[in-house]
Amino acid sequence: MTAHRQEIVKLARGEGQVARPLLARTLGISLPTITNLVKGLIRDEILIEDGFGKSQGGRRAALLKLNPEYAYAVGVEVSLSGVNAVLMDLAGDIVASGTGSTEPVTNDECMTAEVISVVEPLLTRVSRSKLKGIGIGIAGLVDREHGVSLKFPHCENWSNVHIGTILESRFNLEACVDNDVQAATLAEFRYGAARGVDSFVYLHIGHGIRVGMVVDGKVFHGVHGRAGELGHVVVEEGGPICYCGNYGCLESLASPRAIVNQAREAMGKGVESSIAPFARGDASGIHIDAVLEAAADGDRLAINLLERAAAHIGRVVANLTNILDPSMFILAGKLAIREGPLVEVIERVFRRMAMPAARDTVEIRKSAFAESPCARGAATLVFDRMFEQMALG
């Protein structure tokens, strides 16, 4: 693909819709040349016309976008919540989806079997010639270059699982592997709330607390691929012990697991709360959904626990802003997307503690994806690789 064709495709992908005059101005190329280049991209079924833009005083310009049916990819999430997968088109729309067991992943053999069983039926939904590969977003430490899951959270016997090679051998398709939060960050960048934003931080508050970062239009992984372990920043010296071995990590104070433990401890000491009824009356069976539902119902303990967790997170967000100077934070994960006090308190604490110059310029948004952000991002890994290969071709 020529350099000019690459630039046109890149702009169409980044903006969603573009008009020929805008392409000509942005790329510094004459309109007739742009028209010829676009004609070739339409002939190759990479671009399609998609309605008309607003009139600028003359005839309305036809809008162009990537052809959603040009390529498809399967994206898989493997996390502490289980395994789920999507079949996604080039526009970022989910064509089909599948869910494996909702039981927590406990070992690599069960995980591999679950992934294969979820992926297999999705591959039959579109023409094989248009399937460009399988992406996997997996929790824990990952070797992206070799497609290896190095370590999975809370699984002591998990080590160096070559999930990329396993899937390539099974399905004869290219496989891309990345950390689950890094994959979700990519989905937000390409298709979500941060589309068109070159530098932002994606804050995932789920089973763990982790960040993904896009810097100058590229997902930042760090030298060894371990960037983003925000949950293991110590925020309270002498605080609760974390599974990593340190005391007072953010994750030991503000993650769903930590909030549930605090609720059980408080209720064990006789604190009155309506949390237990939301867990079917079983205090030992309390889960984060019960805390969230009780908070929505006005329960004081649940609200206090969420606000305390949010205050810890808000302080860390302020510190990150002072260090990184991003234009935006995207809040994602179970605690962020549910209605409740958490997001409001995070933003309030952040505005109070960030440097004055950042306080009014950094935007905080919720993720655009309530469902399957990681699986979407895993499929996007495949499309990114496809475009890289097209540029080299």
C-alpha positions in Angstrom: 0.0 0.0 0.0 1.4 3.4 -1.0 2.1 6.0 1.7 -0.7 8.3 0.6 -3.2 5.4 0.6 -1.9 4.5 4.1 -2.5 8.1 5.3 -6.1 8.1 3.9 -6.9 4.8 5.6 -5.3 6.0 8.9 -7.4 9.2 8.9 -10.6 7.3 8.0 -9.9 4.9 10.9 -9.1 7.6 13.4 -12.0 10.0 12.5 -14.6 7.4 11.7 -15.8 9.5 8.7 -13.9 11.8 6.4 -14.6 13.8 3.3 -12.4 14.1 0.2 -11.8 17.9 0.7 -10.7 17.3 4.3 -8.3 14.6 3.1 -6.8 16.9 0.5 -6.3 19.7 3.1 -4.9 17.4 5.8 -2.5 15.6 3.5 -1.5 18.5 1.3 -2.5 16.7 -1.8 -4.7 18.1 -4.7 -8.3 17.1 -4.7 -8.1 15.3 -8.1 -5.2 13.2 -6.7 -7.3 12.4 -3.6 -10.3 11.5 -5.7 -8.2 9.0 -7.7 -6.6 7.5 -4.5 -10.1 7.1 -2.9 -11.4 5.6 -6.1 -8.8 2.8 -5.8 -9.6 2.3 -2.1 -13.3 2.0 -2.9 -12.5 -0.4 -5.7 -10.4 -2.5 -3.3 -13.4 -2.5 -0.9 -11.4 -0.9 1.9 -13.4 2.3 1.9 -17.1 2.9 1.3 -19.2 6.1 0.9 -21.4 6.9 3.9 -23.8 9.7 3.4 -23.0 13.4 3.1 -21.4 16.0 5.4 -22.9 19.4 6.4 -22.9 22.0 3.7 -20.1 24.6 3.8 -22.0 26.9 1.5 -21.8 24.7 -1.6 -22.6 21.1 -2.5 -22.3 18.7 0.5 -19.3 16.5 0.4 -19.7 12.7 0.4 -18.4 11.1 3.5 -16.1 8.1 3.5 -15.5 5.4 6.1 -13.7 2.0 6.4 -15.8 -0.8 5.0 -17.0 -2.7 8.0 -17.2 -5.9 6.0 -13.6 -5.7 4.7 -12.3 -7.6 7.6 -13.4 -9.5 10.8 -11.5 -10.6 13.9 -12.3 -12.6 17.0 -11.4 -11.1 20.3 -11.2 -13.0 23.5 -11.0 -11.9 27.1 -9.5 -14.2 29.7 -9.8 -12.6 33.2 -10.7 -13.5 36.8 -14.4 -13.2 35.7 -14.0 -16.1 33.1 -13.8 -16.2 29.4 -15.8 -14.3 26.8 -15.3 -13.6 23.1 -16.7 -11.5 20.3 -16.6 -11.5 16.5 -16.1 -7.9 15.5 -16.1 -6.1 12.1 -13.7 -3.4 11.0 -16.0 -0.7 12.2 -15.8 -2.0 15.8 -19.3 -3.4 15.8 -19.9 -6.8 17.4 -21.4 -9.3 15.0 -21.6 -12.2 17.4 -20.5 -13.1 20.9 -19.9 -16.1 23.1 -19.4 -16.7 26.8 -17.6 -19.6 28.5 -17.9 -20.6 32.1 -18.4 -17.7 34.5 -16.4 -19.6 37.1 -13.0 -18.0 37.9 -10.1 -19.2 35.8 -8.0 -21.5 37.9 -5.5 -23.3 35.6 -4.1 -23.0 32.1 -5.6 -26.2 30.8 -9.2 -25.3 31.7 -8.6 -21.8 30.3 -7.3 -23.1 27.0 -10.3 -25.5 26.6 -12.7 -22.7 27.4 -11.1 -20.3 24.9 -11.3 -22.9 22.1 -14.9 -23.8 22.9 -15.9 -20.1 22.8 -13.9 -19.2 19.7 -14.8 -22.2 17.5 -18.5 -21.3 16.8 -17.7 -17.6 16.1 -15.3 -18.6 13.2 -18.3 -20.1 11.3 -20.2 -16.8 11.2 -18.3 -15.1 8.4 -16.3 -16.1 5.3 -12.9 -17.5 6.3 -11.2 -15.3 3.7 -12.3 -12.2 5.7 -11.2 -13.5 9.1 -7.9 -11.9 9.9 -7.1 -13.5 13.1 -7.8 -14.0 16.8 -6.8 -11.6 19.6 -6.5 -12.5 23.2 -6.6 -10.1 26.1 -5.5 -11.9 29.2 -5.1 -10.8 32.8 -1.6 -10.8 34.3 1.8 -10.6 32.8 2.2 -11.1 29.1 5.0 -11.5 26.6 3.3 -9.8 23.6 6.0 -10.6 21.1 5.8 -14.3 21.6 2.1 -14.6 22.5 2.8 -16.0 26.0 0.8 -15.6 29.2 3.6 -15.4 31.7 1.6 -15.2 34.9 -2.1 -15.1 35.8 -3.4 -13.4 39.0 -3.9 -15.7 42.0 -2.8 -18.8 40.1 0.4 -20.0 41.6 1.1 -22.9 39.2 0.5 -20.7 36.0 3.7 -20.2 34.1 4.6 -19.4 30.5 1.4 -20.5 28.7 1.9 -20.2 24.9 -1.7 -19.3 24.2 -0.9 -17.6 20.9 0.8 -20.7 19.5 -1.9 -23.0 20.8 -4.7 -21.0 19.0 -2.6 -20.5 15.8 -2.1 -24.3 15.6 -5.7 -25.1 16.4 -7.4 -22.7 14.0 -4.7 -21.8 11.4 -5.2 -18.1 12.0 -2.7 -15.5 13.3 -3.1 -14.8 17.0 -2.2 -11.6 18.9 -1.8 -11.6 22.7 -1.8 -8.7 25.2 -2.7 -7.9 28.7 -6.5 -7.5 29.2 -6.4 -3.9 30.3 -4.0 -2.9 27.6 -6.3 -4.4 25.1 -9.3 -2.6 26.6 -7.3 0.7 26.4 -6.8 0.0 22.7 -10.5 -0.5 22.1 -11.3 2.8 23.8 -8.6 4.5 21.7 -9.8 3.1 18.3 -13.6 3.0 18.9 -14.6 4.4 22.2 -14.6 7.5 24.5 -11.0 8.4 23.6 -11.2 8.1 19.8 -9.1 10.9 18.4 -7.3 11.5 21.7 -3.6 11.1 21.4 -2.7 10.9 25.1 -4.9 9.5 27.9 -5.0 7.2 30.8 -7.5 4.3 31.0 -8.3 3.4 34.6 -9.8 -0.1 35.1 -11.4 -0.7 38.5 -12.5 -4.3 38.4 -11.2 -7.4 40.2 -7.9 -5.5 40.3 -6.9 -1.9 39.6 -4.8 -1.2 36.6 -4.2 1.5 34.1 -3.5 1.5 30.4 -1.9 4.5 28.8 -1.9 5.9 25.3 1.0 8.3 24.7 1.3 10.2 21.4 -1.1 7.8 19.7 0.5 4.5 20.9 -0.4 2.2 23.8 2.5 2.4 26.3 3.6 -1.0 27.6 6.9 -0.2 29.3 10.3 -1.7 28.6 9.4 -5.1 30.0 5.6 -5.0 29.3 4.7 -4.5 32.9 3.4 -0.9 32.8 0.1 -0.1 34.5 0.2 -2.0 37.8 -1.5 0.9 39.6 -3.1 -1.4 42.1 0.3 -2.1 43.7 1.1 1.5 44.5 1.3 1.8 48.3 -1.2 4.4 49.5 -1.4 3.6 53.2 1.7 2.4 54.9 0.8 -0.3 57.4 -2.5 -0.9 55.7 -4.0 -4.3 54.8 -1.7 -6.9 53.4 -1.9 -7.3 49.6 -1.6 -10.6 47.7 1.7 -9.2 46.2 3.2 -9.2 49.8 3.2 -5.5 50.5 1.0 -3.7 52.9 -1.4 -0.9 52.0 -1.5 -1.3 48.2 -4.3 0.6 46.5 -5.8 -2.8 45.5 -5.9 -4.0 49.1 -7.9 -0.9 50.0 -10.1 0.0 47.0 -10.7 -3.0 44.8 -14.0 -4.9 44.9 -12.4 -7.7 46.9 -11.1 -5.2 49.5 -14.5 -3.5 49.7 -16.2 -6.8 50.3 -13.7 -7.8 53.0 -14.3 -4.4 54.7 -18.1 -4.9 54.6 -17.8 -8.4 56.1 -15.5 -7.1 58.8 -17.8 -4.2 59.7 -20.9 -6.4 59.8 -19.0 -9.0 61.9 -18.4 -6.2 64.5 -22.2 -5.5 64.6 -22.4 -2.6 62.2 -26.0 -2.4 60.9 -26.4 -2.6 57.2 -28.8 -3.8 54.5 -25.9 -5.3 52.5 -26.6 -8.9 53.7 -30.2 -9.0 52.4 -28.8 -8.1 48.9 -26.6 -11.2 49.3 -29.7 -13.3 50.1 -29.2 -12.8 53.8 -25.8 -14.6 53.9 -23.2 -12.3 55.2 -20.4 -14.8 54.3 -21.7 -14.7 50.7 -21.5 -10.9 50.3 -20.2 -9.9 46.9 -19.5 -6.5 45.3 -22.9 -6.4 43.6 -24.6 -6.6 47.0 -22.6 -3.6 48.2 -23.4 -1.6 45.1 -27.1 -2.4 45.3 -27.2 -1.5 49.0 -25.4 1.8 48.3 -28.0 2.6 45.6 -30.7 1.9 48.2 -29.1 4.4 50.6 -27.3 2.0 53.0 -24.8 4.1 55.0 -22.1 1.4 55.4 -22.1 0.6 51.7 -21.9 4.3 50.7 -19.1 4.9 53.2 -17.1 2.0 51.9 -17.4 3.1 48.3 -16.6 6.7 49.1 -13.5 5.7 51.1 -12.3 3.5 48.2 -13.1 6.3 45.7 -11.1 8.8 47.8 -8.0 6.6 47.7 -8.4 6.2 43.9 -9.0 10.0 43.4 -5.7 10.8 45.2 -3.8 8.4 43.0 -5.5 9.8 39.9 -4.4 13.3 41.0 -0.8 12.1 41.5 -0.8 10.4 38.1 -2.1 13.6 36.5 0.7 15.6 38.1 3.3 13.1 36.8 1.9 12.3 33.3 -0.1 15.3 32.2 -2.7 13.4 30.2 -5.6 15.1 28.5 -8.1 12.6 29.8 -8.9 9.8 32.2 -11.3 7.0 31.1 -12.9 5.2 34.0 -13.8 1.6 33.4 -14.6 -1.7 35.1 -17.4 -2.8 37.4 -17.0 -0.1 40.0 -16.8 2.7 37.4 -19.7 1.8 35.1 -22.3 1.2 37.8 -24.3 4.1 39.1 -23.3 5.3 42.5 -21.0 7.6 44.5 -17.7 6.2 43.4 -17.1 8.1 40.1 -18.4 11.4 41.7 -16.0 11.1 44.7 -13.0 10.1 42.5 -13.6 13.3 40.4 -14.2 15.5 43.4 -11.0 14.3 45.2 -9.0 14.6 42.0 -10.2 18.2 41.4 -9.2 19.1 44.9 -5.7 17.5 44.9 -4.4 17.9 41.3 -2.2 20.8 40.5 -4.2 23.9 39.6 -3.1 23.9 36.0 -4.4 20.3 35.5 -7.5 20.7 37.6 -9.6 22.4 35.0 -8.0 20.9 31.8 -8.0 17.1 32.4 -11.3 15.5 31.4 -12.7 12.5 33.2 -15.1 10.2 31.2 -16.7 6.9 31.7 -15.8 4.1 29.3 -18.0 3.9 26.1 -18.2 0.1 26.6 -20.2 -1.4 29.4 -19.8 -4.8 27.8 -16.7 -6.7 26.5 -14.1 -3.8 26.3 -11.2 -6.3 26.6 -12.6 -8.6 23.9 -13.2 -5.6 21.6 -9.6 -4.5 22.2 -8.3 -8.0 21.5 -10.0 -8.0 18.1 -8.6 -4.6 17.5 -5.1 -6.0 18.1 -5.7 -8.1 15.0 -6.8 -5.1 12.9 -3.7 -3.1 14.0 -1.5 -6.0 12.9 -3.4 -6.2 9.6 -2.8 -2.5 8.8 0.9 -2.8 9.8 1.2 -5.7 7.3 -0.6 -3.8 4.6 1.8 -0.9 5.1 4.8 -3.2 4.7 3.3 -5.0 1.7 
